[in-house]
Amino acid sequence: MLETITNVNNAVNGVVWGTFGISLLLIAGIVMTIVNKGFQFSHFAHWMKKTIGAIFKEKSITAHTGKDNKAISQFQSLCTALAATIGTGNIVGVATAIVMGGPGSIFWMWIMAVFGMMTNYSENVLGIFYRRKGSNGEWHGGAMYYLRDGLGAYKGFKWIGIILAILFSCFCLLASFGIGNMSQVNSIAGNMDSAFHIPAWVTGIGLVILSSVVILGGLKRVASVTEKLVPFMAILYIIGALVVVFAHVSSIPAAFASIFKGAFQLKSATGGIVGYGVQLAITWGFKRGAFSNEAGLGSSVMVHSSSNVKEPVRQGMWGIFEVFADTIVVCTLTALVVLTSGLVDLETGTMLSENVKSALVGEAFGTIFGQVGPMFIAIAILLFAYSTVLGWSHYGTTAWGYLFGDKSAIIYKIVFVVMIFFGCTMSLDLAWDLSDTFNGLMMIPNLIGVLALCPVVAKITKNYVDRKLHNKDVKPMLSAFEDIQKEAEEEIKNEGLK
């Protein structure tokens, strides 16, 4: 029976993350880039100014909402989304891409990220435009809502939208226990045991206690923790990575040369047929890039939709920055750490180390920090993976609420927390593979919705550009629902942001 499940899962996984899945993700990114006139390129300075540049200038970005307001700040929504995306994929995923696809896979990871920026942008624009308030007073948005109320609003597509929304929610719910919980904590337990000799059951109990306090406290408590944890862990890792890279500064040019050369290398590093090296580089670069930033999977939009922002495009720009920070910054630094540390032959792309995954990155850090290197990576994985658990707890809660109602969400949260202990103590090879499958299956209904609604995204983007950049006097497009539209317009007018 187990063998049958494994074979079926491998077949489904091969379809989802094979040529079809990768092509669908890339096509979606290219289409959204075209219909939005290359927004991530043409308005680079603007979205940087309105995201990372606005954190220190606009109080509304970081200001917490009142106790009676269930929305979270734009910065909290970004940190919670980054909490889920900046995870083990930024360490393990990048190392795996280099081992399996060679240094050239990093180039294709960048390509996926560049177009993924606009997929993530579009998801967030649609998330804000079609969001609704739940019975608990929280904003609820995500693929399930723009599938039901956006795609479903097209003539003859009502039931298609409803069915796809339910499918997405089911896949998200299942994925939250795998890729968003058990797989993450299993990585934590394994690294804590190897680096500090802490038994898995001890790690499990500790994580259950910490997670219970945060997750059972609701989204605002999750957001409150992630807005402190994410900047700390990101800065800590970036500083450590920069120390390693600049200690090998003379190897940086060769590392970049290896990335570009490997991206178009006709033969793999170990020989093989002509074209196989490019195929490996593209496949592993795209796969690891998609898993790292999750653009196109429809996951992070669920927390972005809980923001107190009024403008859909404003939150969309945070989606662009999310992919930029995750892949262009953090993943690139991990790649440079490995490539400049002498663990890869930069001429041929051949691995000179027998280590893989986190052990490979730990060895690279060890070239500068000695025995502290693997410990540093163990701590980084602890922070990265735990933050992913917190982010995905909200995604699963949102999916549960859509399927069964907000009032019963406590049931999901309790089960989610309990599964953390089992995730630490069980062998999870099959669970990891199954979670990959469900995570990937989320992509299909989500991208159907994004592509079908691309004219809506284009109109909202043009409306924003006309008003904010060309100073045209046109009515803002803030919501698909008249009551929310009027409320948002009134709030903008009162805040003097018109």
N, C-alpha and C positions, 0 to 999 in steps of 0.2 A: 504493500500500500504506500509506504514512504517513498519507494523508488518510483512509483507511478506519479505521485504528487511532484516529486523532484523533476521528472521528465516533462510533465505538463508545464510546470513553472518555467523550466529552462526554455521550452518552446515559446511560451508567451513572452518571456523576458527577451528572447532573441528577436522577436517581432517588434516589441516596443522599443528596445534600445539598439536595434540593428539599423539597417539602412533606412527603413520606413520612419522610425522614430526620430533619428538624427535629421533626416531630410525634412520632416514636418516641422521640427524646431527651427531649422535654418530658414526654411521657406517663410514661416510666420514672422521671423525677425526681419527678413528682407522686405516682405510685404508691408509690415508696419513702419519700416524705415522709409519706404517709398511714399506711402500715403500721407505720412507726416513730414514729408520733404526733408528727410535727414535731420530731424530735430536734434539728435544727440551730437551732430557735427556742427550744424549751422547756428545752434544756440548754446554751444558748449559753455561760453563765458556766463550766459544767463542762468543756466541750471546749476552751475557751480556756485554762482553768487547767491541763488535762492535756496541752496541746500547747506553745504558745509560753510559757505561764506556768511550765511544768515544766522548761524547758531549764536554768534557773539554780538550780533547787531540787533536782531529782532527778538524781543522778549516773548512774543507769542509762540515762537518756535519751541522753547523749552518750558514755558509757564505751565504749571500743573493746573488741571481743572478743579473746580470745587467738589466737595464731598457728594453733592447731589447730582453732579454731572458725571455720567459714566464714560464719557469720551476720554481719550488720553492725548497727550501733546504730540506734535509732529515728530519731535526728537525721540519720544518714548516709542512711537510706532516704528521709527527707523531702527532703533536699538533692539526692539523685540523681533523685528524682521531679520536683522543682522544676526541676532542671537541664534535664530534657526538656520541661517545660511552659512555663517562663519562657523564651521564645525570641523569634524575630522576630515572632511573632504579637502579642506585647505592644506592639510598635512599629508594624510594617508592618500587622498585622491591624486594630488600632484605627484607624489613619489611613485604611485602606481602608473600614472601616465608616462613618466620618464622611463621607468623600467620596461613597460610593455610597448610603448610607442616611440621611445627615443626622445631626445631633446626637442625635436620638431613638433611634438604633440603640444608643446606650450604655445607655439604660434597659432595652432588651430583652436586652442583654448581661448586665446585672445579674440580670434575671429568670431567664435560663438558668443563671447561676452559682448563684443561691439554691437552685434545685431540683437543679442539678448537684452541689451539695455532698452530697446524700443518695445520688445515683447513685454518686459516687466513694466515699462511706462504705460503701455496700453491696458494691461491688467489693472493697474492702480487707478487709471482714469475711469475705466468702466466700473471698478469697485466703488469709488466715491459716487459716481453718477447714478448707480442703481441700488445703493445701499438703503436699508430701512432700519428703524429702531425696533429692537425686540421688546418683549414684555418686561425684561429686567432693566430697560432704559439704556442698554448698550447699543451702539451702532453695530449692525451686522451687514457685512458685505463679502463678496467673493464670487468665484465662478458660478456657484449654484444660484446666486441672485441675478447675475446678468445673463445666465442661460435661461432662467425661468422668465424674467421680466423683460429682457432685451431680445434674445433670439426668439423667445416664445411670443413676442409681440408681432413678429412677422406673420403675414397671412398664411395660414395652414401649418404653422410651426409650433402652435401652442403645446401640444403633447410631446413633440420632439424636445422642446426646451425643458419641459418638466422632467421627462425621463433622463435626459443628460444631466440635469441638476442633481437628481437622486443618485445616479451612477457616480458622479464626481464626489458627492458627499460620502458615499459608501467606501470608495477607494481611499479617500482622505482619512476616514475613520480608521480603516485597517492599516494604512501606512503610518499613522501616528503612533501605533503600538510597536511598529517595526523600526523604520528608519528614524522615527522621531523619539524613540524611547529605548527599547531593549538593545538594539544594535549599538546605540551611543553609549549606554551605561556599561555594556559588555566591554567596549573599548577602554572605558575608564578603569574598570576593575582589573582588566588584563595588564594595563600599564602601571597601575598602582602596585600590583603584585610583583611585576618584574623590576620596577625601579626602586620600590620602597619595602617590598616583601609584606605588604598589607593583604591579608586574606580577602577573597572576593566577598564573603558574607559580611565582613566588617564594613567594606566599602558600600555594600548594598544597604545595610541598616542606616549608615550615615546619610546616604543619598535619599533614602525614603523619608527620613526625618526632615532634612532640609527642603525637599520637594513638597512635602505635606504643608509646611508653613507657608510656602510661596504659592503653589498652585491652587490650594483650597481657598486662598484668599481672593481669588478672582483676577481678572485682567489687570486692574489698576495696580495690584501688588506685584504681579508678574512684570509689568512695565516698569514699576519703581525699582525692581531689582536689576532688570536688564539695562536700564539707562546708566547704572553704575558699573555693572559687570562688563558689559560689552566694550566701552571705551578703555577700561583698565586692561582687559585681556588682549585687546587689539594692539594697544600701545606697547604693552609688555612684550608681545610676540614680535612686533615690528622692530622694536629696539634691539632685541636679541638677534633677529635675523640680519639687521643692518650691521651689527658688530661683526658677525661671521662674514658677510659679503665684503665689507670694506677691509677686513683682515686679509682677504684674498683679492684685493682690488685689481691687481694686475691680470687676473683671470676673467674679469667682467667682459671685456671686448670679445674674448674667445668664446665665452658662454653665450652671448647674444649671436655670435656668428654661427655657433653650433645649432642654436634654435632655428635660425632662418635657413641654414643649409639643410638641416634635418627635415624641415617642413616640406621640402621639394626633392628629397633624396629618393632616387628611383629604386634603390635596393635597401633592404633593411640592414641594420648594423651587423647581423650575423650572416649576411648573404641573401639568398632567396631570389625569387623571380622579380623581374623588372616591374616596378610599380607597387610592389608589396610594402616597401618602406613608407611611401606616401599614404597608402591605405591605412597602415597601422597608426601613423602619426595623426591622421585626420580622425579616425575612429576613436582613439583613446583621448585625443584632445577635446573633441566634441562631447564625448560621454562624461569625462571628468569635469569639463566646464559646465555642462548642464546640471550635474549633481551638486557642484559647488555653489553656484549662485541661484539655482532653482528657477531661473527665468523660464516661463512657459509652462511650468507645472501648476500654476494657480494657487500656490501655497501662501506666499508672503502677503498677497493682496488681502487676505482675511484679517490681518492685523493692521495693515495700512488703512483699511476701511474704517477702523475704529478711531482714527485720528479726529481731532477737533477742527481740522482744516475745512474750508468751505469750497475752495477751488479744486476741481478734479485734476487739472494740469499741475497744480502745485504739488499734490501728492504723487502724481506721475513722475515728477522730476526727482523726488526722493527715491523712486524705484530705479531710475537711471543711476543715481549715485550709489545705491545699494549694490548693484552689479559691478560698478566701477571699483568700489572699495573692496568687495569680496574677491573678485577675479584679477582685475588689473593690478591691484596693490598687493593684497595678501598672498594670493596664489603665485604671482610673479616673484615675490620675495622668497617664498619657499623653493621655487624652481632655481633661483640664483644661488641660494644656500647650498643646494645639492650639486649644482653644476660647477660652482667655483671652488668646491672643497676637495677636488681631486678624486671624486668617487666615480666619475664618468670620463671616458676618453673623449675629449671634445672634438677630436678630428674625425673619429668614426662613429661616435655615439654609443660605443660599447660600454656596458656596466663593468666597473672595476671592483665593485663591492658585491658581496653575496647577500647583503641585507636588503629587505624590501619594506614597503609601507613605512610606518612610523619609525622603525628601527633604522632605516636608511637616513631619515632626516635627523634622528638622534645621533647617528654616527657623524653626520656633517657638522652638527653643533659641537660634537665632541672634539673636532679638530681644533677648536679654539677654547672651549670651556672644559675640556677633559672629561672626567667622569660625571661632571655636573650636566653635560650636554644632554644625555638621555633622560636625566631627571627633569631638566627644563622642559623637554618635549612631553614628558608624562604629565607635568603640571599644566602645560598648554592644552593638551588633549582633555584633561579634567575640566578646565574652564570652557573650552570650545564645545565639548560634547554636552556638558551640563547646561550650557546656555541654549543649545539646540533642543534639549528636552523641554526647557521652559517655553521656548517659542512654539514648538509643536504641540504642547499641551493646549495652547489656545486654538491652534488649527483644528485639533480633534474636538475640542469643546464647541467650536463654531459648527463643525459638521454634525455633531450630535444634536446640537440645538436646532439645526435646520430639519433634521430627520424626526426628532422625538420631542422637541420643545425645550425652551430654556430652563423650565422648572426642574426637569429631571437631569440637568447637566452635572449635578453633584455625584450622580451614580458613575458617570464616565470618569470624573476626576479621581474618585476613590480607586476605581479599577486601574486607572493609568498610574497612580502612585504605587499601588501594590505590585504592578508588573515591573517596576524598577528593580525591586529586590530579585525577582526571578531572572531578569535580564542580566544582572551581575553574576549570577551563580550558574547559569545554564550555558550549554554549548549551543551557539546560535547560527551555525552555518546555513541551515535551511531557513531559519527566520530572517536572516539577512537577505538571502536571495528572494524570499517571498515579499519582503518589504520593498526591495528594489522594484519588483514587478508592480505592486500596488502604487508605489510612488510614481512610476512611469505611466501607469494607466490613468492617473489623474490628468496627465498631459493631454490625452486625446479629446475628451469632452471640453476641456478648458480652451484648447487651441481652436476647436470648432467654433466656440463662442467668440473668441477674440477675432478670428478671421471674418466671421459672419458680421460682426459689429464694427469692422474697420472703418466703414463710412461714418459711423457715430463718433469714433475716436478722432477721425480727421476733422470733423465739424467742430468738435469741442476744442481741439488744438488750434484750429484757425481762429475760432472765436477768442481764445485767450491771447494769441499773438496780435490780433487786430486791436484788442482792448489795451493790453499791457505794454506792447512794444511799438505799436503804430498809433496809439492814442485815439482810436476810433470810438465813437459813441454808439455802441451796440449792446443789446441786452445780453448779460452773461448766461452761459449754459452751465448750470451748477448741479442740476438734478433732473432725472427723468420724471419726477413726481412733482406736481404743481405745489402741493402743500410744503414740501421740503425746499423747493426752489424759492418760494416766497419768504420762507423763514430765513434761508441763507442770505438772500438779497437784503433783508431787513437788518440782519446781524452785521453784514459788511458795511451797510450804510451807517449804522450806529458806531461802528469801530473806526469810521473814517478811512476805510480801505478801498473805497470805490475808485 
